[in-house]
Amino acid sequence: MIVGIALLTSACGSGGDGRTQAPSPSTMTTASSASPSAAAHPAATNMYDLAAYCDKRGPATLLTGQPAYKGKGPHPVLLTTKAPDSVGATRAPFPSPGGTQSEPPHDTYHPDPAKAQLVACVTNQHKGRLVTTCRYSHNIDNYVRYYRQGQYAVTVYEARTGRRLSTTTVLGDDTYTCPAQMYFFGAEPLKQTVWLDPDLPAFRKALAPWVNAKS
């Protein structure tokens, strides 16, 4: 496989300014309860047990041993996603507990799976305004990368019952600076769209109505 360093050959071009705002909790619609198969399972032993709520048909078994979504918050929530709609692992709060220096081993957004009360499924909607365009040249190839502000749907479920609570929207970064140089592999497309991800504070703000609620 050929690897080359492509040098920046033109300045970044800014896109439009039509930023889409996330809906407020008061305007969100709450979907009907999910109804996974009735077989019982005690509690999640890893994040993959909880990630099953993000499947179209829901989990094969209900995690009835999870703590109920009730009482005073914060309520531990596991954020997860399914490929190919993943958010970059360096940006979203998906690393294993203790995987980042900014987070303690277990906290509200990096919970012990057996203690999670909520599951938040993140899906890239593959739409959003153009933030900037980066152009590079290497030998006879010209690479173009269109950086767009990602728009991600986040669906919140109660871990114990599979009940769908609501869906909200989280926006990715709205600024990006083109690197002076980038590496390109021989099989990479010459033109490609890159979606800018949200960071953990953006998820915290969007999920606050459920994480911090008194249920």
Number of C-alpha atoms within 10 A of each C-alpha: 6 7 10 13 14 19 16 18 15 13 14 19 14 15 15 9 10 9 12 13 10 15 14 11 16 7 8 13 12 14 12 10 14 17 14 16 12 12 10 12 14 13 20 22 12 11 20 11 18 29 21 20 30 20 12 7 12 17 20 16 18 26 23 18 16 21 18 17 22 11 11 11 16 17 26 24 26 26 24 24 20 15 8 8 13 16 25 14 10 11 14 19 24 21 14 13 16 13 13 13 7 7 14 14 14 14 15 19 23 23 22 20 23 19 20 26 24 31 28 27 23 25 22 22 13 14 12 20 19 23 23 21 21 21 21 24 18 15 8 6 10 14 21 16 18 18 28 25 26 24 25 26 17 23 22 27 27 23 32 23 22 23 18 21 19 18 21 20 22 26 23 20 18 19 13 16 12 18 11 13 14 14 12 17 11 11 9 9 12 15 12 12 13 15 25 22 25 22 18 14 11 15 21 16 11 21 22 14 15 21 23 15 15 13 12
